[in-house]
Amino acid sequence: MPFNNGSVPGLSPLCCLRRGAGAVIAFSGADPPRPVPGRSGRCRARRERPGPSRSLGVGQPARRVTLVIMRDDAPVMLIGESFIGAGADAAHINTVLGHRAGPVGAAWASALASPRPGHTAFLAVLRPGLPAKPLTLFVNKASIASDEHGALTWGAAQAGVAGGVADAVADEIISAADADELLLIVAVWVNPAARDAELVYRNNRTATREALRAGAAGGPAVADVLAGREYPANPYYSASPLSPDLPPLAQ
């Protein structure tokens, strides 16, 4: 398989994603490559720039992860999730990243062309006339409930998402060489009760970057899912052990 396996000092694998291509994903650092089935194509290696690692913010050690995309015949779709913050100003982000010529591109264009009342997808911009790259479709999960909620969604949350995408490219979670060939869909939760624009911005920026990191890493591990299945929990509900008086879960 034609990627650098660590035998070339100072090099990490980096391969372009082109029209009609699929991918093999590999990582810099200690993580082994994780292939996607298909016929691999050509790739190139690039010298990795030194830079600081970023903490995942959930008690996990910081590590540097580089998204590497290799050409083959399988479609690519990297899906990530991240929840950052607490209370009404928290951010919950879902990301879908893929090639513009594949299924992600079709979904991206369809969502942009199909607005619904309270849900109008749009390109996230760093400032007017400067959209984030990969081109990012912002999809709001919550219907706009008020003028203030709309301002937080289109203002602080949009700025956070665009900044988080740019951070992912700067941190090499997404290859800058591939950014023009990829499209990104970001589903964004802004609570109608949110009030602090600065917290909404910061939480969405961090959550966007970390969702893209999770997608690049292929997380979560199935073992982690199985370990957490007994007592699911989220900010609105935490499962508790079943009472002896209640019927057992269906098998």
Backbone as CSV, one residue per row, in Angstrom:
resi,resn,N_x,N_y,N_z,CA_x,CA_y,CA_z,C_x,C_y,C_z
1,MET,0.858,-1.193,0.000,0.000,0.000,0.000,0.888,1.236,0.000
2,PRO,0.714,2.181,-0.945,1.715,3.213,-1.174,1.575,4.431,-0.285
3,PHE,1.687,4.255,1.045,1.830,5.429,1.882,3.012,5.230,2.804
4,ASN,3.537,6.336,3.317,4.689,6.273,4.197,4.322,5.535,5.470
5,ASN,5.022,4.492,5.795,4.726,3.702,6.988,5.618,4.069,8.161
6,GLY,6.260,5.218,8.080,7.142,5.634,9.151,8.590,5.384,8.848
7,SER,8.872,4.719,7.711,10.251,4.419,7.392,11.003,5.635,6.858
8,VAL,10.266,6.680,6.486,10.895,7.911,6.027,10.845,8.919,7.165
9,PRO,11.952,9.216,7.823,11.931,10.095,8.993,11.371,11.462,8.649
10,GLY,10.521,11.959,9.562,9.997,13.307,9.415,8.888,13.450,8.410
11,LEU,8.461,12.349,7.780,7.416,12.430,6.780,6.160,11.775,7.309
12,SER,5.033,12.403,7.000,3.749,11.760,7.259,3.033,11.603,5.939
13,PRO,2.199,10.576,5.788,1.541,10.366,4.511,0.534,11.457,4.235
14,LEU,0.478,11.911,3.003,-0.511,12.902,2.614,-0.876,12.659,1.164
15,CYS,-2.128,12.389,0.879,-2.528,12.060,-0.473,-3.758,12.856,-0.859
16,CYS,-3.833,13.228,-2.117,-4.939,14.049,-2.597,-6.170,13.189,-2.867
17,LEU,-7.339,13.799,-2.654,-8.603,13.186,-3.028,-9.058,13.851,-4.315
18,ARG,-9.282,13.079,-5.366,-9.641,13.631,-6.663,-11.020,13.151,-7.103
19,ARG,-11.502,13.684,-8.192,-12.845,13.392,-8.668,-13.071,11.890,-8.789
20,GLY,-14.200,11.434,-8.217,-14.575,10.036,-8.310,-13.735,9.122,-7.440
21,ALA,-12.951,9.696,-6.508,-12.023,8.861,-5.753,-12.611,8.453,-4.428
22,GLY,-11.966,7.444,-3.828,-12.279,7.045,-2.471,-11.109,7.357,-1.582
23,ALA,-10.902,6.568,-0.525,-9.840,6.956,0.384,-9.305,5.806,1.182
24,VAL,-8.065,5.971,1.594,-7.479,5.225,2.698,-7.074,6.275,3.702
25,ILE,-7.354,6.061,4.947,-7.081,7.063,5.969,-5.917,6.579,6.817
26,ALA,-4.955,7.455,7.077,-3.845,7.114,7.950,-3.559,8.305,8.836
27,PHE,-2.740,8.107,9.835,-2.486,9.165,10.807,-1.001,9.327,11.050
28,SER,-0.634,10.566,11.406,0.713,10.776,11.913,0.745,10.343,13.372
29,GLY,1.916,10.241,13.934,2.026,9.842,15.327,2.006,8.336,15.468
30,ALA,1.453,7.866,16.593,1.546,6.447,16.910,0.415,5.628,16.323
31,ASP,-0.610,6.279,15.766,-1.752,5.528,15.286,-1.409,4.783,14.004
32,PRO,-1.785,3.520,13.884,-1.538,2.786,12.645,-2.520,3.213,11.572
33,PRO,-2.188,2.986,10.289,-3.121,3.303,9.222,-4.337,2.397,9.276
34,ARG,-5.482,2.961,8.890,-6.726,2.198,8.868,-7.273,2.238,7.445
35,PRO,-7.193,1.143,6.676,-7.581,1.195,5.266,-9.080,1.122,5.076
36,VAL,-9.546,1.741,4.009,-10.899,1.559,3.505,-10.813,0.628,2.309
37,PRO,-11.667,-0.401,2.213,-11.543,-1.353,1.111,-11.600,-0.655,-0.241
38,GLY,-10.818,-1.148,-1.162,-10.812,-0.580,-2.504,-9.413,-0.669,-3.083
39,ARG,-9.266,-0.244,-4.305,-7.966,-0.279,-4.945,-7.259,1.035,-4.694
40,SER,-6.131,0.972,-4.074,-5.413,2.195,-3.750,-4.756,2.766,-4.985
41,GLY,-4.584,4.102,-5.003,-3.944,4.785,-6.116,-2.639,5.396,-5.671
42,ARG,-2.232,6.421,-6.397,-0.958,7.045,-6.081,-1.118,7.999,-4.903
43,CYS,-0.025,8.240,-4.215,-0.049,9.243,-3.166,1.329,9.848,-3.054
44,ARG,1.413,10.888,-2.267,2.703,11.499,-2.052,2.875,11.740,-0.565
45,ALA,4.117,11.865,-0.131,4.383,12.160,1.271,4.828,13.611,1.389
46,ARG,4.518,14.204,2.501,4.882,15.597,2.713,5.509,15.750,4.085
47,ARG,6.508,16.588,4.194,7.148,16.787,5.484,6.198,17.523,6.409
48,GLU,6.047,16.986,7.594,5.083,17.542,8.539,5.677,18.735,9.265
49,ARG,4.907,19.812,9.323,5.354,21.002,10.047,5.210,20.782,11.535
50,PRO,6.181,21.214,12.340,6.008,21.098,13.784,4.915,22.026,14.250
51,GLY,4.208,21.644,15.270,3.139,22.484,15.798,2.616,21.897,17.082
52,PRO,1.903,22.689,17.885,1.416,22.205,19.172,0.259,21.239,19.003
53,SER,0.183,20.262,19.887,-0.982,19.404,19.940,-2.078,20.144,20.672
54,ARG,-3.330,19.765,20.424,-4.465,20.369,21.087,-5.171,19.311,21.918
55,SER,-5.597,19.680,23.110,-6.338,18.761,23.949,-7.727,18.552,23.391
56,LEU,-8.270,17.349,23.540,-9.623,17.079,23.094,-10.650,17.693,24.029
57,GLY,-10.248,18.140,25.192,-11.151,18.833,26.079,-12.099,17.924,26.849
58,VAL,-11.877,16.621,26.829,-12.758,15.694,27.530,-11.934,14.737,28.383
59,GLY,-10.837,15.222,28.899,-10.013,14.396,29.763,-9.100,13.459,29.026
60,GLN,-9.028,13.577,27.694,-8.158,12.710,26.919,-6.849,13.436,26.640
61,PRO,-5.746,12.714,26.529,-4.471,13.368,26.266,-4.456,13.999,24.886
62,ALA,-3.740,15.104,24.776,-3.615,15.772,23.480,-2.787,14.911,22.545
63,ARG,-3.159,14.873,21.276,-2.369,14.178,20.284,-2.622,14.829,18.939
64,ARG,-1.651,14.746,18.097,-1.770,15.350,16.780,-2.272,14.310,15.791
65,VAL,-3.338,14.625,15.105,-3.917,13.711,14.130,-3.950,14.417,12.788
66,THR,-3.454,13.762,11.770,-3.467,14.314,10.421,-4.368,13.463,9.548
67,LEU,-5.364,14.103,8.920,-6.221,13.392,7.988,-5.484,13.200,6.680
68,VAL,-5.430,11.974,6.233,-4.759,11.640,4.982,-5.758,10.934,4.087
69,ILE,-5.904,11.387,2.860,-6.869,10.803,1.949,-6.140,10.251,0.738
70,MET,-6.352,8.980,0.446,-5.679,8.307,-0.666,-6.709,7.897,-1.710
71,ARG,-6.350,7.989,-2.944,-7.279,7.671,-4.024,-7.505,6.168,-4.142
72,ASP,-8.746,5.790,-4.309,-9.124,4.455,-4.750,-10.554,4.535,-5.252
73,ASP,-11.248,3.412,-5.384,-12.556,3.429,-6.024,-13.720,3.433,-5.038
74,ALA,-13.464,3.527,-3.747,-14.538,3.510,-2.764,-14.935,4.943,-2.398
75,PRO,-16.227,5.210,-2.207,-16.646,6.553,-1.810,-16.172,6.885,-0.402
76,VAL,-16.003,8.174,-0.143,-15.502,8.624,1.147,-16.578,9.426,1.858
77,MET,-16.824,9.119,3.122,-17.721,9.916,3.939,-17.233,9.816,5.380
78,LEU,-16.706,10.899,5.906,-16.199,10.927,7.273,-17.202,11.666,8.148
79,ILE,-17.706,10.992,9.170,-18.774,11.527,10.010,-18.231,11.744,11.421
80,GLY,-18.474,12.931,11.969,-17.980,13.254,13.305,-19.045,13.912,14.159
81,GLU,-18.803,13.891,15.467,-19.744,14.474,16.441,-18.956,15.054,17.595
82,SER,-19.435,16.162,18.132,-18.795,16.740,19.316,-19.805,17.595,20.074
83,PHE,-19.749,17.484,21.399,-20.574,18.322,22.288,-19.624,19.078,23.203
84,ILE,-19.704,20.401,23.168,-18.810,21.233,23.964,-19.636,22.250,24.744
85,GLY,-19.308,22.436,26.025,-19.969,23.448,26.832,-21.020,22.856,27.737
86,ALA,-21.728,23.747,28.424,-22.761,23.329,29.357,-23.905,24.332,29.311
87,GLY,-25.095,23.848,29.659,-26.236,24.747,29.709,-26.716,25.156,28.329
88,ALA,-27.461,26.252,28.291,-28.097,26.683,27.057,-27.112,27.146,25.996
89,ASP,-25.909,27.534,26.395,-24.930,28.049,25.441,-23.999,26.970,24.891
90,ALA,-24.262,25.708,25.222,-23.434,24.606,24.723,-23.632,24.424,23.223
91,ALA,-22.680,23.739,22.608,-22.732,23.457,21.171,-22.737,21.959,20.942
92,HIS,-23.616,21.503,20.059,-23.617,20.109,19.621,-23.504,20.114,18.111
93,ILE,-22.403,19.559,17.614,-22.058,19.616,16.195,-21.990,18.215,15.607
94,ASN,-22.573,18.041,14.424,-22.397,16.825,13.616,-21.799,17.239,12.286
95,THR,-20.799,16.509,11.823,-20.137,16.843,10.564,-20.158,15.662,9.603
96,VAL,-20.308,15.961,8.307,-20.205,14.968,7.237,-19.271,15.565,6.193
97,LEU,-18.121,14.927,5.998,-17.091,15.434,5.097,-16.870,14.425,3.972
98,GLY,-16.814,14.917,2.743,-16.564,14.006,1.628,-16.258,14.750,0.346
99,HIS,-16.024,13.984,-0.710,-15.651,14.545,-2.000,-16.857,15.191,-2.669
100,ARG,-16.620,16.298,-3.364,-17.724,17.013,-3.999,-18.370,16.203,-5.120
101,ALA,-17.657,15.235,-5.693,-18.215,14.416,-6.757,-18.917,13.163,-6.237
102,GLY,-18.934,12.947,-4.927,-19.528,11.747,-4.362,-20.864,12.019,-3.700
103,PRO,-21.324,11.106,-2.847,-22.630,11.258,-2.202,-22.726,12.477,-1.297
104,VAL,-21.623,12.878,-0.681,-21.660,14.083,0.155,-21.927,15.310,-0.705
105,GLY,-21.314,15.362,-1.887,-21.566,16.479,-2.782,-23.029,16.562,-3.191
106,ALA,-23.634,15.412,-3.479,-25.052,15.393,-3.860,-25.928,15.860,-2.705
107,ALA,-25.644,15.375,-1.489,-26.425,15.785,-0.328,-26.243,17.270,-0.041
108,TRP,-25.021,17.763,-0.198,-24.692,19.174,0.045,-25.523,20.068,-0.878
109,ALA,-25.521,19.772,-2.172,-26.252,20.593,-3.131,-27.761,20.499,-2.908
110,SER,-28.249,19.304,-2.590,-29.675,19.124,-2.356,-30.145,19.921,-1.142
111,ALA,-29.362,19.890,-0.063,-29.739,20.635,1.144,-29.724,22.142,0.891
112,LEU,-28.748,22.615,0.142,-28.667,24.040,-0.152,-29.862,24.498,-0.982
113,ALA,-30.328,23.634,-1.882,-31.408,23.998,-2.787,-32.797,23.704,-2.229
114,SER,-32.874,23.193,-0.985,-34.166,22.767,-0.428,-34.413,23.388,0.944
115,PRO,-34.517,24.720,1.030,-34.794,25.337,2.330,-36.192,24.973,2.820
116,ARG,-36.340,24.922,4.152,-37.631,24.661,4.779,-37.902,25.759,5.797
117,PRO,-39.151,26.000,6.148,-39.440,27.045,7.142,-38.655,26.818,8.430
118,GLY,-37.889,27.806,8.830,-37.086,27.706,10.049,-35.750,27.047,9.864
119,HIS,-35.504,26.469,8.676,-34.251,25.759,8.418,-33.763,26.121,7.015
120,THR,-32.870,27.078,6.941,-32.323,27.517,5.659,-30.814,27.293,5.674
121,ALA,-30.356,26.298,4.923,-28.921,26.005,4.882,-28.191,27.093,4.104
122,PHE,-26.966,27.383,4.516,-26.182,28.432,3.860,-24.697,28.148,4.035
123,LEU,-23.870,28.793,3.226,-22.425,28.642,3.333,-21.904,29.424,4.535
124,ALA,-21.128,28.750,5.392,-20.521,29.418,6.538,-19.327,30.243,6.071
125,VAL,-19.257,31.491,6.513,-18.193,32.392,6.064,-17.387,32.897,7.253
126,LEU,-16.094,33.106,7.011,-15.242,33.755,8.003,-15.554,35.245,8.060
127,ARG,-15.899,35.787,6.933,-16.464,37.135,6.812,-17.136,37.186,5.452
128,PRO,-18.020,38.137,5.208,-18.712,38.168,3.913,-17.731,38.123,2.739
129,GLY,-17.975,37.199,1.830,-17.093,37.034,0.679,-15.917,36.116,0.911
130,LEU,-15.785,35.554,2.122,-14.680,34.645,2.435,-15.236,33.396,3.118
131,PRO,-15.792,32.461,2.329,-16.319,31.231,2.927,-15.197,30.336,3.429
132,ALA,-15.532,29.523,4.423,-14.567,28.545,4.927,-14.277,27.517,3.844
133,LYS,-13.094,26.927,3.878,-12.707,25.830,2.998,-12.258,24.656,3.862
134,PRO,-12.741,23.433,3.560,-13.682,23.075,2.524,-14.990,23.867,2.634
135,LEU,-15.619,24.140,1.478,-16.883,24.857,1.501,-17.840,24.143,2.444
136,THR,-18.415,24.921,3.365,-19.129,24.354,4.509,-20.580,24.783,4.504
137,LEU,-21.486,23.806,4.480,-22.917,24.084,4.524,-23.375,24.035,5.976
138,PHE,-23.845,25.163,6.468,-24.346,25.298,7.837,-25.828,24.929,7.824
139,VAL,-26.207,23.912,8.618,-27.594,23.459,8.713,-28.016,23.575,10.173
140,ASN,-28.979,24.427,10.458,-29.409,24.593,11.847,-30.389,23.504,12.242
141,LYS,-30.133,22.876,13.406,-31.008,21.805,13.894,-32.285,22.361,14.511
142,ALA,-32.184,23.490,15.204,-33.335,24.081,15.884,-33.973,25.142,14.997
143,SER,-35.291,25.094,14.848,-35.991,26.146,14.117,-35.740,27.490,14.792
144,ILE,-35.595,28.531,14.007,-35.351,29.856,14.559,-36.584,30.288,15.357
145,ALA,-36.365,30.530,16.655,-37.478,30.772,17.564,-37.731,32.250,17.837
146,SER,-36.736,33.095,17.584,-36.874,34.517,17.892,-35.782,35.274,17.160
147,ASP,-35.881,36.605,17.167,-34.836,37.408,16.550,-33.493,37.173,17.229
148,GLU,-33.493,37.054,18.557,-32.242,36.828,19.280,-31.653,35.463,18.935
149,HIS,-32.511,34.450,18.871,-32.038,33.116,18.514,-31.477,33.106,17.098
150,GLY,-32.137,33.802,16.179,-31.635,33.888,14.821,-30.285,34.577,14.756
151,ALA,-30.120,35.665,15.524,-28.848,36.386,15.529,-27.725,35.522,16.077
152,LEU,-28.003,34.729,17.104,-26.979,33.841,17.659,-26.636,32.722,16.677
153,THR,-27.636,32.204,15.966,-27.403,31.123,15.011,-26.598,31.620,13.815
154,TRP,-27.056,32.706,13.193,-26.408,33.204,11.978,-25.163,34.035,12.288
155,GLY,-25.064,34.492,13.530,-23.922,35.305,13.915,-22.848,34.501,14.621
156,ALA,-23.005,34.323,15.948,-21.961,33.692,16.756,-21.708,32.245,16.346
157,ALA,-22.779,31.475,16.125,-22.586,30.056,15.782,-21.943,29.916,14.408
158,GLN,-22.386,30.715,13.437,-21.770,30.643,12.112,-20.285,30.996,12.180
159,ALA,-19.948,32.055,12.912,-18.543,32.440,13.042,-17.740,31.323,13.696
160,GLY,-18.329,30.663,14.707,-17.634,29.565,15.360,-17.406,28.386,14.441
161,VAL,-18.417,28.032,13.660,-18.280,26.905,12.726,-17.216,27.211,11.681
162,ALA,-17.265,28.403,11.080,-16.277,28.756,10.059,-14.871,28.758,10.642
163,GLY,-14.728,29.300,11.847,-13.416,29.300,12.497,-12.938,27.906,12.819
164,GLY,-13.858,27.028,13.253,-13.477,25.656,13.566,-13.027,24.873,12.346
165,VAL,-13.669,25.120,11.197,-13.245,24.468,9.958,-11.840,24.943,9.577
166,ALA,-11.618,26.252,9.662,-10.288,26.780,9.355,-9.242,26.236,10.322
167,ASP,-9.607,26.098,11.596,-8.684,25.514,12.577,-8.320,24.078,12.187
168,ALA,-9.310,23.309,11.708,-9.048,21.915,11.331,-8.064,21.835,10.169
169,VAL,-8.147,22.783,9.241,-7.184,22.799,8.139,-5.818,23.247,8.652
170,ALA,-5.795,24.287,9.485,-4.523,24.771,10.025,-3.828,23.706,10.854
171,ASP,-4.599,22.895,11.580,-4.044,21.828,12.419,-3.761,20.551,11.627
172,GLU,-4.040,20.568,10.316,-3.822,19.424,9.431,-4.710,18.235,9.763
173,ILE,-5.838,18.485,10.426,-6.860,17.447,10.556,-7.449,17.182,9.178
174,ILE,-7.656,18.254,8.422,-8.024,18.183,7.007,-6.837,18.694,6.215
175,SER,-6.456,17.970,5.190,-5.341,18.375,4.346,-5.700,19.621,3.551
176,ALA,-4.855,20.650,3.629,-5.069,21.852,2.833,-5.043,21.536,1.344
177,ALA,-4.249,20.526,0.937,-4.168,20.151,-0.473,-5.482,19.593,-0.986
178,ASP,-6.318,19.052,-0.105,-7.583,18.451,-0.501,-8.776,19.381,-0.314
179,ALA,-8.580,20.530,0.329,-9.703,21.362,0.760,-10.602,21.793,-0.393
180,ASP,-10.029,22.055,-1.563,-10.836,22.501,-2.692,-11.688,21.390,-3.275
181,GLU,-11.321,20.128,-3.036,-12.043,18.999,-3.615,-13.086,18.425,-2.663
182,LEU,-13.129,18.908,-1.433,-14.025,18.368,-0.415,-15.179,19.324,-0.155
183,LEU,-16.282,18.780,0.333,-17.410,19.562,0.824,-17.750,19.079,2.220
184,LEU,-18.258,19.994,3.033,-18.551,19.691,4.432,-19.966,20.137,4.767
185,ILE,-20.706,19.254,5.410,-22.023,19.587,5.959,-21.884,19.610,7.478
186,VAL,-22.339,20.697,8.099,-22.280,20.823,9.553,-23.686,21.075,10.082
187,ALA,-24.189,20.145,10.885,-25.477,20.326,11.553,-25.216,20.930,12.933
188,VAL,-25.875,22.041,13.216,-25.523,22.890,14.361,-26.734,23.056,15.278
189,TRP,-26.527,22.754,16.558,-27.579,22.986,17.552,-27.288,24.271,18.313
190,VAL,-28.198,25.235,18.198,-28.160,26.430,19.036,-29.463,26.447,19.822
191,ASN,-29.362,26.338,21.119,-30.538,26.305,21.983,-31.293,27.635,21.901
192,PRO,-32.620,27.601,21.709,-33.373,28.859,21.701,-33.219,29.661,22.987
193,ALA,-32.785,29.000,24.070,-32.583,29.699,25.337,-31.175,30.272,25.475
194,ALA,-30.306,30.080,24.483,-28.936,30.610,24.545,-28.966,32.132,24.629
195,ARG,-27.986,32.679,25.368,-27.947,34.131,25.554,-26.553,34.718,25.387
196,ASP,-25.509,33.949,25.657,-24.149,34.481,25.669,-23.497,34.240,24.306
197,ALA,-23.409,35.290,23.490,-22.877,35.141,22.134,-21.430,34.672,22.139
198,GLU,-20.621,35.148,23.071,-19.210,34.760,23.104,-19.065,33.273,23.414
199,LEU,-19.879,32.753,24.351,-19.830,31.319,24.659,-20.336,30.489,23.479
200,VAL,-21.403,30.939,22.837,-21.915,30.226,21.665,-20.830,30.153,20.591
201,TYR,-20.141,31.259,20.368,-19.066,31.286,19.376,-17.944,30.325,19.752
202,ARG,-17.424,30.426,20.953,-16.282,29.603,21.365,-16.647,28.124,21.384
203,ASN,-17.822,27.799,21.906,-18.220,26.392,21.976,-18.399,25.792,20.584
204,ASN,-18.996,26.547,19.660,-19.186,26.020,18.310,-17.862,25.914,17.565
205,ARG,-16.937,26.814,17.806,-15.632,26.722,17.147,-14.899,25.460,17.592
206,THR,-14.877,25.238,18.911,-14.200,24.046,19.428,-14.912,22.769,18.994
207,ALA,-16.240,22.770,19.075,-16.994,21.564,18.736,-16.840,21.198,17.260
208,THR,-16.778,22.200,16.386,-16.598,21.912,14.965,-15.249,21.267,14.704
209,ARG,-14.193,21.836,15.274,-12.859,21.257,15.094,-12.799,19.828,15.642
210,GLU,-13.379,19.613,16.822,-13.280,18.291,17.443,-14.174,17.265,16.755
211,ALA,-15.290,17.690,16.169,-16.101,16.754,15.382,-15.339,16.308,14.142
212,LEU,-14.636,17.238,13.503,-13.817,16.872,12.338,-12.661,15.970,12.745
213,ARG,-12.089,16.209,13.908,-11.024,15.335,14.404,-11.559,13.924,14.646
214,ALA,-12.751,13.838,15.238,-13.349,12.526,15.503,-13.653,11.795,14.196
215,GLY,-14.149,12.529,13.195,-14.411,11.899,11.907,-13.153,11.393,11.250
216,ALA,-12.076,12.167,11.334,-10.800,11.744,10.754,-10.256,10.495,11.446
217,ALA,-10.503,10.395,12.744,-9.992,9.266,13.516,-10.889,8.031,13.420
218,GLY,-12.073,8.189,12.797,-12.985,7.054,12.706,-13.656,6.720,14.009
219,GLY,-13.669,7.667,14.955,-14.240,7.411,16.263,-15.760,7.473,16.268
220,PRO,-16.367,6.957,17.317,-15.721,6.314,18.457,-15.373,4.851,18.156
221,ALA,-14.486,4.291,18.972,-14.173,2.874,18.859,-15.398,2.053,19.262
222,VAL,-15.610,0.943,18.579,-16.756,0.088,18.903,-16.687,-0.372,20.355
223,ALA,-15.485,-0.618,20.855,-15.339,-1.043,22.255,-15.871,0.021,23.203
224,ASP,-15.665,1.299,22.884,-16.179,2.381,23.729,-17.703,2.427,23.677
225,VAL,-18.268,2.181,22.501,-19.726,2.159,22.379,-20.311,1.037,23.220
226,LEU,-19.709,-0.142,23.148,-20.211,-1.277,23.934,-20.064,-1.027,25.429
227,ALA,-18.977,-0.381,25.818,-18.757,-0.096,27.237,-19.772,0.908,27.772
228,GLY,-20.279,1.803,26.900,-21.213,2.820,27.368,-22.672,2.500,27.142
229,ARG,-22.969,1.300,26.682,-24.342,1.023,26.275,-25.305,0.827,27.433
230,GLU,-24.833,0.453,28.611,-25.731,0.146,29.722,-26.438,1.392,30.248
231,TYR,-25.694,2.507,30.337,-26.252,3.708,30.946,-26.032,4.916,30.032
232,PRO,-26.775,5.026,28.935,-26.632,6.188,28.070,-26.953,7.474,28.833
233,ALA,-26.286,8.541,28.467,-26.504,9.824,29.133,-26.272,10.951,28.146
234,ASN,-27.033,12.021,28.305,-26.841,13.245,27.534,-27.265,14.411,28.426
235,PRO,-27.101,15.643,27.978,-27.423,16.768,28.858,-28.878,16.822,29.324
236,TYR,-29.764,16.056,28.681,-31.176,16.128,29.032,-31.693,14.894,29.770
237,TYR,-30.887,13.828,29.792,-31.336,12.602,30.433,-30.148,11.697,30.691
238,SER,-30.143,11.047,31.856,-29.126,10.050,32.189,-29.830,8.776,32.625
239,ALA,-29.568,7.688,31.935,-30.193,6.411,32.278,-29.625,5.902,33.594
240,SER,-30.465,5.272,34.386,-30.049,4.695,35.664,-30.284,3.200,35.623
241,PRO,-29.660,2.455,36.553,-29.915,1.006,36.577,-31.404,0.704,36.676
242,LEU,-31.852,-0.313,35.962,-33.261,-0.647,35.959,-33.707,-1.143,37.337
243,SER,-34.859,-0.689,37.767,-35.425,-1.161,39.027,-35.828,-2.624,38.897
244,PRO,-35.689,-3.404,39.975,-36.135,-4.819,39.926,-37.605,-4.958,39.606
245,ASP,-38.392,-3.879,39.862,-39.831,-3.940,39.612,-40.190,-3.717,38.152
246,LEU,-39.194,-3.289,37.349,-39.459,-3.020,35.938,-39.049,-4.229,35.088
247,PRO,-39.730,-4.409,33.953,-39.350,-5.535,33.083,-37.964,-5.286,32.498
248,PRO,-37.211,-6.335,32.241,-35.869,-6.175,31.656,-35.955,-5.644,30.231
249,LEU,-34.830,-5.083,29.777,-34.753,-4.631,28.393,-34.929,-5.803,27.463
250,ALA,-35.599,-5.579,26.357,-35.792,-6.644,25.367,-34.445,-7.092,24.828
251,GLN,-34.290,-8.372,24.664,-33.051,-8.933,24.148,-33.188,-9.188,22.660
